[in-house]
Amino acid sequence: MQRAAPRTEARKAAIPFIFAVVLIDVIALGIMIPVLPKLVESMLGGDTPRAAEIYGLFGTAWALMQFGCSPILGALSDRYGRRPVLLISMAGHGLDYILMALAPNLLWLFIGRVISGITSASFSTAFAYLADVTEAEKRAQAFGLVGAAFGIGFVVGPALGGILGVYDPRLPFWVAAGFSLANAVYGYFFVPESLAPDRRMAFSWKRANPVGSLRLLGRRPELLGLAGVAFLYHLAHNVLPSVAVLYTSYRYGWDTQTLGLTMAAVGLASGTVQGGLIRPAMHWMGERRTLLAGMLCGAVGFAMYGAAATGFWFCTAIPVMALWGLGGAAVQGMMSRLVSHSEQGQLQGANSSIMAFAGLLGPGLFTLAFARSIAPGPGWQMPGAPFFLASAMLIAAVALAWHVTRAMRADAPTSS
């Protein structure tokens, strides 16, 4: 059963609905952050450098599945609507967390990460849902508000995961499964369809593959350039889930509870920025300057993470890093205005492919950099090397964004 919502009704209901969908999904993902790397490490007998390499392989496999499957699910949502894709993804997530909770060894844990990569399309479909029901000039604000759900989810999720992990490293997986399955039930009863039948597009395997999906980005130089900015954004972002747990444990001696509370602080700061500052930033600076300022703050914040000699100084970078979220919302809003309504699912599928391709490179790149920077033997050690590398990527993103957006009419502040 698929309930279609009139566009006016969907406009009023979309943001609260999608906010809740994304929030619960992110809480489920966040619960695992403090415990999954340590679970891998425990299965390897406490070998931290080896655990970093294996965890990087897990991240690469997850991203490979997203890279291949996100365009398919994006095209399916353009053909059959957003709602069924959302529901299948959320239910699949819940069952996958149960599998990982029961995993007896690294092989089964790896299989769980592969399935998770396939079912993680709910985020890109959620953004396509928002694009269906919001005006073009308001999309960056809507994306920013839903981005706040990510922030709040990463307040609750990691904190809860850190606390639960003290008692049993597998307990967070069971709780994550409960959240995801509850989310699927919520979506079934309360989330209406957003894409009207007359706006749908026939399914085509030519579009529903990573190469075909990415062709959409090549239609306009501005869209392709912004896709490059988004790629660097997502590539740099991979440093956090890839090495943050092992880095803070190795350098500062943090346990899962301390890390969980710190991740909660990161999420709270990010949610505050994306929920409260996106709209005034767009109003005062316009999308272009908001994009540039956000990326620059991210570059500075990562450099501060890498240079922090103590946990206290690491935490001082959190407010600076939170402002990075301004850049993500701005680039998504600018990209969505360059395609038609019937192509929003394809665009979000392409964006997911960009994120997934970054995820293919990022985990291995950052975990390898970390493993090499702390490996025993001759030579210098620099535990913060992965964060310095991420900072350099965002500096490159600032330069590319400045060049690409010069010709776009994105400087004028938006109406309030």
C-alpha positions as a Markdown table, in Angstrom:
| # | Residue | x | y | z |
|---|---|---|---|---|
| 1 | Met | 0.0 | 0.0 | 0.0 |
| 2 | Gln | 1.4 | 3.4 | -1.0 |
| 3 | Arg | -0.4 | 6.6 | 0.1 |
| 4 | Ala | 0.1 | 9.5 | -2.2 |
| 5 | Ala | 0.2 | 12.9 | -0.6 |
| 6 | Pro | -1.0 | 16.1 | -2.3 |
| 7 | Arg | 1.9 | 18.5 | -2.9 |
| 8 | Thr | 0.6 | 21.1 | -0.4 |
| 9 | Glu | 0.1 | 18.5 | 2.3 |
| 10 | Ala | 3.5 | 17.0 | 1.7 |
| 11 | Arg | 5.1 | 20.4 | 1.9 |
| 12 | Lys | 3.7 | 20.9 | 5.3 |
| 13 | Ala | 4.5 | 17.4 | 6.6 |
| 14 | Ala | 7.8 | 16.6 | 4.7 |
| 15 | Ile | 10.4 | 18.2 | 6.9 |
| 16 | Pro | 9.0 | 16.8 | 10.2 |
| 17 | Phe | 8.5 | 13.4 | 8.7 |
| 18 | Ile | 11.9 | 13.2 | 7.0 |
| 19 | Phe | 13.6 | 14.8 | 10.1 |
| 20 | Ala | 12.2 | 11.9 | 12.2 |
| 21 | Val | 13.2 | 9.3 | 9.6 |
| 22 | Val | 16.8 | 10.6 | 9.4 |
| 23 | Leu | 17.1 | 11.2 | 13.1 |
| 24 | Ile | 16.2 | 7.6 | 14.1 |
| 25 | Asp | 18.4 | 6.2 | 11.3 |
| 26 | Val | 21.4 | 8.3 | 12.4 |
| 27 | Ile | 20.9 | 7.3 | 16.1 |
| 28 | Ala | 21.1 | 3.7 | 15.0 |
| 29 | Leu | 24.3 | 4.3 | 13.0 |
| 30 | Gly | 25.8 | 6.5 | 15.8 |
| 31 | Ile | 25.3 | 3.8 | 18.4 |
| 32 | Met | 27.8 | 1.6 | 16.7 |
| 33 | Ile | 30.6 | 4.2 | 16.2 |
| 34 | Pro | 32.3 | 3.8 | 19.6 |
| 35 | Val | 32.1 | 0.0 | 19.6 |
| 36 | Leu | 32.6 | -1.3 | 16.1 |
| 37 | Pro | 36.3 | -0.5 | 15.7 |
| 38 | Lys | 37.0 | -1.8 | 19.2 |
| 39 | Leu | 35.0 | -5.0 | 18.4 |
| 40 | Val | 37.3 | -5.5 | 15.4 |
| 41 | Glu | 40.3 | -4.8 | 17.5 |
| 42 | Ser | 39.2 | -7.4 | 20.1 |
| 43 | Met | 38.8 | -10.0 | 17.4 |
| 44 | Leu | 42.4 | -9.4 | 16.4 |
| 45 | Gly | 43.8 | -9.7 | 19.9 |
| 46 | Gly | 44.3 | -6.0 | 20.5 |
| 47 | Asp | 46.5 | -5.3 | 17.5 |
| 48 | Thr | 45.7 | -1.6 | 16.8 |
| 49 | Pro | 47.6 | -1.1 | 13.6 |
| 50 | Arg | 46.1 | -4.3 | 12.1 |
| 51 | Ala | 42.6 | -3.3 | 13.4 |
| 52 | Ala | 43.0 | 0.1 | 11.6 |
| 53 | Glu | 43.7 | -1.7 | 8.3 |
| 54 | Ile | 40.9 | -4.2 | 8.7 |
| 55 | Tyr | 38.4 | -1.5 | 9.7 |
| 56 | Gly | 39.5 | 0.5 | 6.7 |
| 57 | Leu | 38.7 | -2.6 | 4.5 |
| 58 | Phe | 35.2 | -2.7 | 6.1 |
| 59 | Gly | 34.6 | 0.9 | 5.3 |
| 60 | Thr | 35.8 | 0.4 | 1.7 |
| 61 | Ala | 33.4 | -2.6 | 1.2 |
| 62 | Trp | 30.5 | -0.5 | 2.7 |
| 63 | Ala | 31.2 | 2.3 | 0.3 |
| 64 | Leu | 31.6 | -0.1 | -2.7 |
| 65 | Met | 28.1 | -1.4 | -2.1 |
| 66 | Gln | 26.7 | 2.2 | -1.9 |
| 67 | Phe | 28.5 | 3.2 | -5.1 |
| 68 | Gly | 26.9 | 0.3 | -7.0 |
| 69 | Cys | 23.5 | 0.3 | -5.4 |
| 70 | Ser | 22.6 | 4.0 | -4.7 |
| 71 | Pro | 22.0 | 4.9 | -8.4 |
| 72 | Ile | 19.8 | 1.9 | -8.8 |
| 73 | Leu | 17.7 | 2.8 | -5.7 |
| 74 | Gly | 17.7 | 6.5 | -6.8 |
| 75 | Ala | 16.3 | 5.5 | -10.2 |
| 76 | Leu | 13.8 | 3.2 | -8.6 |
| 77 | Ser | 12.6 | 6.0 | -6.4 |
| 78 | Asp | 12.2 | 8.2 | -9.6 |
| 79 | Arg | 10.0 | 5.4 | -11.1 |
| 80 | Tyr | 8.0 | 4.0 | -8.1 |
| 81 | Gly | 8.2 | 6.8 | -5.6 |
| 82 | Arg | 10.4 | 7.6 | -2.5 |
| 83 | Arg | 8.3 | 5.9 | 0.1 |
| 84 | Pro | 8.8 | 2.2 | -0.8 |
| 85 | Val | 12.6 | 2.7 | -1.1 |
| 86 | Leu | 12.7 | 4.4 | 2.3 |
| 87 | Leu | 10.7 | 1.6 | 3.9 |
| 88 | Ile | 12.8 | -1.2 | 2.4 |
| 89 | Ser | 16.1 | 0.5 | 3.3 |
| 90 | Met | 15.0 | 1.0 | 7.0 |
| 91 | Ala | 13.8 | -2.5 | 7.4 |
| 92 | Gly | 16.9 | -3.9 | 5.8 |
| 93 | His | 19.1 | -1.9 | 8.2 |
| 94 | Gly | 17.3 | -3.3 | 11.2 |
| 95 | Leu | 17.8 | -6.9 | 10.1 |
| 96 | Asp | 21.4 | -6.2 | 9.3 |
| 97 | Tyr | 22.1 | -4.9 | 12.8 |
| 98 | Ile | 20.8 | -8.2 | 14.2 |
| 99 | Leu | 23.2 | -10.1 | 11.9 |
| 100 | Met | 26.1 | -8.0 | 13.2 |
| 101 | Ala | 25.0 | -8.4 | 16.8 |
| 102 | Leu | 25.2 | -12.2 | 16.3 |
| 103 | Ala | 28.4 | -12.2 | 14.2 |
| 104 | Pro | 30.9 | -14.8 | 15.6 |
| 105 | Asn | 33.9 | -13.6 | 13.7 |
| 106 | Leu | 35.3 | -11.0 | 11.3 |
| 107 | Leu | 33.8 | -12.7 | 8.2 |
| 108 | Trp | 30.3 | -12.3 | 9.5 |
| 109 | Leu | 30.9 | -8.8 | 10.6 |
| 110 | Phe | 32.2 | -8.0 | 7.1 |
| 111 | Ile | 29.1 | -9.5 | 5.6 |
| 112 | Gly | 27.0 | -7.3 | 7.8 |
| 113 | Arg | 28.9 | -4.2 | 6.6 |
| 114 | Val | 28.3 | -5.2 | 3.0 |
| 115 | Ile | 24.5 | -5.5 | 3.6 |
| 116 | Ser | 24.5 | -2.2 | 5.5 |
| 117 | Gly | 26.1 | -0.5 | 2.4 |
| 118 | Ile | 23.3 | -1.8 | 0.2 |
| 119 | Thr | 20.5 | -0.7 | 2.5 |
| 120 | Ser | 22.0 | 2.8 | 3.4 |
| 121 | Ala | 20.1 | 4.5 | 0.5 |
| 122 | Ser | 17.5 | 6.0 | 2.9 |
| 123 | Phe | 19.5 | 9.2 | 3.3 |
| 124 | Ser | 19.8 | 10.0 | -0.4 |
| 125 | Thr | 16.1 | 9.1 | -0.9 |
| 126 | Ala | 15.2 | 11.4 | 2.0 |
| 127 | Phe | 16.9 | 14.3 | 0.4 |
| 128 | Ala | 15.1 | 13.5 | -2.9 |
| 129 | Tyr | 11.9 | 13.5 | -0.9 |
| 130 | Leu | 12.7 | 17.0 | 0.4 |
| 131 | Ala | 13.5 | 18.2 | -3.1 |
| 132 | Asp | 10.1 | 17.0 | -4.3 |
| 133 | Val | 8.2 | 19.2 | -1.9 |
| 134 | Thr | 10.3 | 22.4 | -1.4 |
| 135 | Glu | 10.9 | 25.3 | -3.7 |
| 136 | Ala | 14.3 | 25.5 | -5.3 |
| 137 | Glu | 15.4 | 28.6 | -3.3 |
| 138 | Lys | 14.4 | 27.0 | 0.0 |
| 139 | Arg | 16.2 | 23.6 | -0.5 |
| 140 | Ala | 19.5 | 24.5 | 1.1 |
| 141 | Gln | 17.6 | 25.5 | 4.3 |
| 142 | Ala | 15.6 | 22.3 | 4.2 |
| 143 | Phe | 18.7 | 20.2 | 3.7 |
| 144 | Gly | 20.3 | 22.1 | 6.5 |
| 145 | Leu | 17.4 | 21.4 | 8.9 |
| 146 | Val | 17.5 | 17.7 | 8.0 |
| 147 | Gly | 21.3 | 17.9 | 8.4 |
| 148 | Ala | 20.5 | 19.0 | 12.0 |
| 149 | Ala | 18.9 | 15.6 | 12.4 |
| 150 | Phe | 22.3 | 14.1 | 11.7 |
| 151 | Gly | 23.8 | 16.3 | 14.4 |
| 152 | Ile | 21.2 | 15.4 | 17.0 |
| 153 | Gly | 21.4 | 11.7 | 16.0 |
| 154 | Phe | 25.2 | 11.8 | 16.6 |
| 155 | Val | 24.5 | 13.4 | 20.0 |
| 156 | Val | 22.3 | 10.6 | 21.2 |
| 157 | Gly | 23.7 | 7.7 | 19.2 |
| 158 | Pro | 27.4 | 7.7 | 20.1 |
| 159 | Ala | 26.7 | 8.7 | 23.7 |
| 160 | Leu | 24.3 | 5.8 | 24.0 |
| 161 | Gly | 26.6 | 3.4 | 22.2 |
| 162 | Gly | 29.5 | 4.4 | 24.5 |
| 163 | Ile | 27.5 | 3.8 | 27.6 |
| 164 | Leu | 26.0 | 0.5 | 26.4 |
| 165 | Gly | 29.4 | -0.7 | 25.1 |
| 166 | Val | 30.8 | -0.6 | 28.6 |
| 167 | Tyr | 28.4 | -3.4 | 29.6 |
| 168 | Asp | 28.5 | -5.5 | 26.4 |
| 169 | Pro | 30.1 | -4.5 | 23.0 |
| 170 | Arg | 27.3 | -6.2 | 21.2 |
| 171 | Leu | 24.4 | -4.6 | 23.0 |
| 172 | Pro | 24.5 | -1.4 | 20.9 |
| 173 | Phe | 23.8 | -3.5 | 17.8 |
| 174 | Trp | 20.6 | -4.9 | 19.3 |
| 175 | Val | 19.5 | -1.4 | 20.3 |
| 176 | Ala | 20.4 | -0.1 | 16.8 |
| 177 | Ala | 18.2 | -2.9 | 15.3 |
| 178 | Gly | 15.3 | -1.8 | 17.5 |
| 179 | Phe | 15.6 | 1.8 | 16.4 |
| 180 | Ser | 15.7 | 0.9 | 12.7 |
| 181 | Leu | 12.8 | -1.5 | 12.8 |
| 182 | Ala | 10.8 | 1.0 | 14.7 |
| 183 | Asn | 11.7 | 3.6 | 12.1 |
| 184 | Ala | 10.3 | 1.3 | 9.4 |
| 185 | Val | 7.1 | 1.0 | 11.2 |
| 186 | Tyr | 6.9 | 4.7 | 11.7 |
| 187 | Gly | 7.5 | 5.3 | 8.0 |
| 188 | Tyr | 4.9 | 2.8 | 7.0 |
| 189 | Phe | 2.1 | 4.5 | 9.0 |
| 190 | Phe | 3.1 | 8.2 | 8.9 |
| 191 | Val | 5.2 | 9.0 | 5.8 |
| 192 | Pro | 3.2 | 9.8 | 2.6 |
| 193 | Glu | 4.5 | 9.5 | -0.9 |
| 194 | Ser | 6.0 | 12.8 | -2.2 |
| 195 | Leu | 6.5 | 12.1 | -5.9 |
| 196 | Ala | 3.3 | 12.4 | -7.9 |
| 197 | Pro | 2.7 | 9.8 | -10.6 |
| 198 | Asp | 2.9 | 12.5 | -13.4 |
| 199 | Arg | 6.4 | 13.5 | -12.2 |
| 200 | Arg | 7.8 | 10.0 | -12.3 |
| 201 | Met | 10.4 | 8.8 | -14.9 |
| 202 | Ala | 10.6 | 5.3 | -16.5 |
| 203 | Phe | 13.3 | 3.1 | -15.0 |
| 204 | Ser | 16.4 | 2.6 | -17.2 |
| 205 | Trp | 19.5 | 0.6 | -16.5 |
| 206 | Lys | 21.4 | 3.2 | -18.5 |
| 207 | Arg | 20.7 | 5.7 | -15.8 |
| 208 | Ala | 20.6 | 3.2 | -12.9 |
| 209 | Asn | 24.3 | 2.5 | -12.7 |
| 210 | Pro | 27.2 | 4.6 | -11.3 |
| 211 | Val | 28.5 | 5.7 | -14.8 |
| 212 | Gly | 25.0 | 6.5 | -16.1 |
| 213 | Ser | 24.0 | 8.3 | -13.0 |
| 214 | Leu | 27.2 | 10.4 | -13.0 |
| 215 | Arg | 26.5 | 11.4 | -16.7 |
| 216 | Leu | 23.8 | 13.7 | -15.3 |
| 217 | Leu | 26.6 | 15.7 | -13.5 |
| 218 | Gly | 28.4 | 16.4 | -16.8 |
| 219 | Arg | 25.5 | 18.2 | -18.4 |
| 220 | Arg | 26.5 | 21.6 | -17.0 |
| 221 | Pro | 30.1 | 22.7 | -16.0 |
| 222 | Glu | 28.7 | 24.3 | -12.8 |
| 223 | Leu | 27.1 | 21.0 | -11.7 |
| 224 | Leu | 30.2 | 19.0 | -12.5 |
| 225 | Gly | 32.4 | 21.5 | -10.6 |
| 226 | Leu | 30.1 | 21.4 | -7.6 |
| 227 | Ala | 30.2 | 17.6 | -7.7 |
| 228 | Gly | 34.0 | 17.9 | -7.4 |
| 229 | Val | 33.5 | 20.0 | -4.3 |
| 230 | Ala | 31.1 | 17.5 | -2.9 |
| 231 | Phe | 33.6 | 14.7 | -3.6 |
| 232 | Leu | 36.3 | 16.4 | -1.6 |
| 233 | Tyr | 33.8 | 17.2 | 1.2 |
| 234 | His | 32.9 | 13.5 | 1.5 |
| 235 | Leu | 36.5 | 12.3 | 1.1 |
| 236 | Ala | 37.7 | 14.5 | 3.9 |
| 237 | His | 34.7 | 13.4 | 6.1 |
| 238 | Asn | 35.8 | 9.8 | 5.9 |
| 239 | Val | 38.7 | 10.6 | 8.3 |
| 240 | Leu | 36.3 | 10.8 | 11.3 |
| 241 | Pro | 34.5 | 7.4 | 11.1 |
| 242 | Ser | 37.8 | 5.7 | 9.9 |
| 243 | Val | 40.3 | 6.7 | 12.5 |
| 244 | Ala | 38.6 | 8.8 | 15.3 |
| 245 | Val | 38.0 | 5.9 | 17.6 |
| 246 | Leu | 41.5 | 4.3 | 17.3 |
| 247 | Tyr | 43.2 | 7.8 | 17.1 |
| 248 | Thr | 41.7 | 9.1 | 20.4 |
| 249 | Ser | 42.2 | 5.7 | 22.1 |
| 250 | Tyr | 45.9 | 5.6 | 21.0 |
| 251 | Arg | 46.8 | 9.3 | 21.5 |
| 252 | Tyr | 44.7 | 10.3 | 24.5 |
| 253 | Gly | 43.8 | 6.9 | 26.1 |
| 254 | Trp | 40.0 | 7.5 | 25.8 |
| 255 | Asp | 37.6 | 4.6 | 26.5 |
| 256 | Thr | 34.4 | 4.1 | 24.7 |
| 257 | Gln | 32.3 | 6.1 | 27.1 |
| 258 | Thr | 34.6 | 9.2 | 26.8 |
| 259 | Leu | 34.6 | 8.9 | 23.1 |
| 260 | Gly | 30.8 | 8.5 | 23.0 |
| 261 | Leu | 30.3 | 11.7 | 25.0 |
| 262 | Thr | 32.8 | 13.6 | 22.8 |
| 263 | Met | 31.0 | 12.4 | 19.7 |
| 264 | Ala | 27.8 | 13.6 | 21.4 |
| 265 | Ala | 29.4 | 17.0 | 21.8 |
| 266 | Val | 30.4 | 17.0 | 18.1 |
| 267 | Gly | 26.8 | 16.1 | 17.1 |
| 268 | Leu | 25.3 | 18.8 | 19.4 |
| 269 | Ala | 27.5 | 21.4 | 17.9 |
| 270 | Ser | 26.8 | 20.2 | 14.4 |
| 271 | Gly | 23.0 | 20.1 | 15.0 |
| 272 | Thr | 23.1 | 23.6 | 16.4 |
| 273 | Val | 24.8 | 25.0 | 13.3 |
| 274 | Gln | 22.7 | 23.1 | 10.8 |
| 275 | Gly | 19.4 | 23.6 | 12.6 |
| 276 | Gly | 19.9 | 27.2 | 13.6 |
| 277 | Leu | 22.6 | 28.9 | 11.4 |
| 278 | Ile | 21.9 | 27.7 | 7.9 |
| 279 | Arg | 19.0 | 30.1 | 7.3 |
| 280 | Pro | 20.7 | 33.3 | 8.7 |
| 281 | Ala | 23.9 | 32.4 | 6.9 |
| 282 | Met | 22.1 | 32.1 | 3.6 |
| 283 | His | 20.3 | 35.4 | 4.3 |
| 284 | Trp | 23.4 | 37.3 | 5.2 |
| 285 | Met | 26.0 | 35.8 | 2.9 |
| 286 | Gly | 24.2 | 33.9 | 0.1 |
| 287 | Glu | 24.9 | 30.3 | -0.9 |
| 288 | Arg | 28.3 | 31.0 | -2.5 |
| 289 | Arg | 29.9 | 32.7 | 0.5 |
| 290 | Thr | 28.2 | 30.2 | 2.9 |
| 291 | Leu | 29.8 | 27.4 | 0.9 |
| 292 | Leu | 33.2 | 28.9 | 1.0 |
| 293 | Ala | 33.1 | 29.8 | 4.7 |
| 294 | Gly | 31.9 | 26.3 | 5.7 |
| 295 | Met | 34.6 | 24.5 | 3.7 |
| 296 | Leu | 37.3 | 26.8 | 5.2 |
| 297 | Cys | 36.1 | 26.2 | 8.7 |
| 298 | Gly | 36.3 | 22.5 | 8.1 |
| 299 | Ala | 39.9 | 22.8 | 6.9 |
| 300 | Val | 40.9 | 24.8 | 10.0 |
| 301 | Gly | 39.1 | 22.3 | 12.3 |
| 302 | Phe | 40.8 | 19.3 | 10.9 |
| 303 | Ala | 44.2 | 20.9 | 11.2 |
| 304 | Met | 43.3 | 21.6 | 14.9 |
| 305 | Tyr | 42.3 | 18.0 | 15.4 |
| 306 | Gly | 45.6 | 16.8 | 14.0 |
| 307 | Ala | 47.7 | 19.2 | 16.0 |
| 308 | Ala | 45.9 | 18.6 | 19.3 |
| 309 | Ala | 48.5 | 17.1 | 21.8 |
| 310 | Thr | 45.8 | 16.5 | 24.5 |
| 311 | Gly | 42.2 | 15.6 | 24.6 |
| 312 | Phe | 41.3 | 19.1 | 25.8 |
| 313 | Trp | 42.8 | 20.7 | 22.8 |
| 314 | Phe | 41.1 | 18.2 | 20.5 |
| 315 | Cys | 37.7 | 19.3 | 22.0 |
| 316 | Thr | 38.5 | 23.0 | 21.4 |
| 317 | Ala | 38.2 | 22.2 | 17.7 |
| 318 | Ile | 34.6 | 21.0 | 17.9 |
| 319 | Pro | 32.9 | 24.4 | 17.5 |
| 320 | Val | 35.1 | 25.2 | 14.5 |
| 321 | Met | 34.4 | 21.9 | 12.9 |
| 322 | Ala | 30.6 | 22.3 | 13.4 |
| 323 | Leu | 30.7 | 25.3 | 11.1 |
| 324 | Trp | 31.8 | 22.9 | 8.3 |
| 325 | Gly | 28.1 | 21.9 | 8.0 |
| 326 | Leu | 27.3 | 25.2 | 6.4 |
| 327 | Gly | 29.3 | 24.1 | 3.3 |
| 328 | Gly | 27.5 | 20.7 | 2.9 |
| 329 | Ala | 24.0 | 22.2 | 3.0 |
| 330 | Ala | 25.0 | 25.0 | 0.5 |
| 331 | Val | 26.5 | 22.7 | -2.1 |
| 332 | Gln | 23.5 | 20.4 | -2.0 |
| 333 | Gly | 21.1 | 23.3 | -2.4 |
| 334 | Met | 23.1 | 24.7 | -5.3 |
| 335 | Met | 23.2 | 21.3 | -7.1 |
| 336 | Ser | 19.5 | 20.6 | -6.7 |
| 337 | Arg | 18.6 | 23.9 | -8.4 |
| 338 | Leu | 20.5 | 22.8 | -11.5 |
| 339 | Val | 18.2 | 19.8 | -12.4 |
| 340 | Ser | 14.5 | 19.3 | -12.9 |
| 341 | His | 11.9 | 17.8 | -10.5 |
| 342 | Ser | 11.9 | 14.4 | -12.3 |
| 343 | Glu | 15.7 | 14.2 | -12.0 |
| 344 | Gln | 16.0 | 14.8 | -8.2 |
| 345 | Gly | 16.2 | 11.1 | -7.4 |
| 346 | Gln | 18.8 | 10.6 | -10.1 |
| 347 | Leu | 20.8 | 13.6 | -8.7 |
| 348 | Gln | 20.6 | 12.2 | -5.2 |
| 349 | Gly | 21.7 | 8.8 | -6.5 |
| 350 | Ala | 24.6 | 10.5 | -8.2 |
| 351 | Asn | 25.4 | 12.3 | -5.0 |
| 352 | Ser | 25.3 | 9.0 | -3.2 |
| 353 | Ser | 27.7 | 7.6 | -5.8 |
| 354 | Ile | 30.1 | 10.5 | -5.2 |
| 355 | Met | 29.9 | 9.9 | -1.5 |
| 356 | Ala | 30.4 | 6.2 | -2.0 |
| 357 | Phe | 33.3 | 6.6 | -4.3 |
| 358 | Ala | 34.9 | 8.9 | -1.7 |
| 359 | Gly | 34.1 | 6.1 | 0.8 |
| 360 | Leu | 36.0 | 3.7 | -1.4 |
| 361 | Leu | 39.1 | 5.8 | -1.2 |
| 362 | Gly | 38.8 | 7.4 | 2.2 |
| 363 | Pro | 38.8 | 4.6 | 4.7 |
| 364 | Gly | 41.8 | 2.8 | 3.3 |
| 365 | Leu | 43.7 | 6.1 | 2.7 |
| 366 | Phe | 43.1 | 7.5 | 6.2 |
| 367 | Thr | 43.6 | 4.2 | 8.1 |
| 368 | Leu | 46.7 | 3.4 | 6.2 |
| 369 | Ala | 48.1 | 6.9 | 6.9 |
| 370 | Phe | 47.3 | 6.4 | 10.6 |
| 371 | Ala | 48.8 | 2.9 | 10.7 |
| 372 | Arg | 52.0 | 4.1 | 9.0 |
| 373 | Ser | 52.2 | 7.2 | 11.2 |
| 374 | Ile | 52.2 | 5.2 | 14.5 |
| 375 | Ala | 54.0 | 2.0 | 13.3 |
| 376 | Pro | 57.1 | 1.1 | 15.4 |
| 377 | Gly | 60.5 | 1.3 | 13.8 |
| 378 | Pro | 62.8 | 4.0 | 12.5 |
| 379 | Gly | 61.4 | 7.3 | 11.2 |
| 380 | Trp | 59.2 | 10.0 | 12.7 |
| 381 | Gln | 55.7 | 9.5 | 14.1 |
| 382 | Met | 52.7 | 11.9 | 13.5 |
| 383 | Pro | 49.5 | 10.4 | 14.8 |
| 384 | Gly | 47.6 | 13.5 | 13.5 |
| 385 | Ala | 48.6 | 12.9 | 9.8 |
| 386 | Pro | 45.2 | 11.7 | 8.7 |
| 387 | Phe | 43.6 | 14.9 | 9.9 |
| 388 | Phe | 46.2 | 17.1 | 8.2 |
| 389 | Leu | 45.5 | 15.2 | 5.0 |
| 390 | Ala | 41.7 | 15.9 | 5.4 |
| 391 | Ser | 42.5 | 19.6 | 6.0 |
| 392 | Ala | 44.5 | 19.8 | 2.7 |
| 393 | Met | 41.5 | 18.2 | 0.8 |
| 394 | Leu | 39.2 | 20.9 | 2.1 |
| 395 | Ile | 41.6 | 23.7 | 1.2 |
| 396 | Ala | 41.5 | 22.2 | -2.4 |
| 397 | Ala | 37.6 | 22.2 | -2.1 |
| 398 | Val | 37.6 | 25.9 | -1.2 |
| 399 | Ala | 39.7 | 26.7 | -4.3 |
| 400 | Leu | 37.5 | 24.7 | -6.6 |
| 401 | Ala | 34.3 | 26.1 | -5.2 |
| 402 | Trp | 35.6 | 29.6 | -5.5 |
| 403 | His | 36.4 | 29.0 | -9.2 |
| 404 | Val | 33.2 | 27.1 | -10.1 |
| 405 | Thr | 30.7 | 29.4 | -8.5 |
| 406 | Arg | 32.1 | 32.7 | -9.8 |
| 407 | Ala | 29.7 | 32.5 | -12.8 |
| 408 | Met | 26.7 | 31.4 | -10.8 |
| 409 | Arg | 24.2 | 33.8 | -9.3 |
| 410 | Ala | 24.6 | 32.5 | -5.8 |
| 411 | Asp | 26.1 | 35.6 | -4.1 |
| 412 | Ala | 22.9 | 37.4 | -3.4 |
| 413 | Pro | 21.4 | 36.8 | 0.1 |
| 414 | Thr | 18.2 | 34.7 | 0.0 |
| 415 | Ser | 14.9 | 36.1 | 1.2 |
| 416 | Ser | 13.9 | 35.3 | 4.7 |
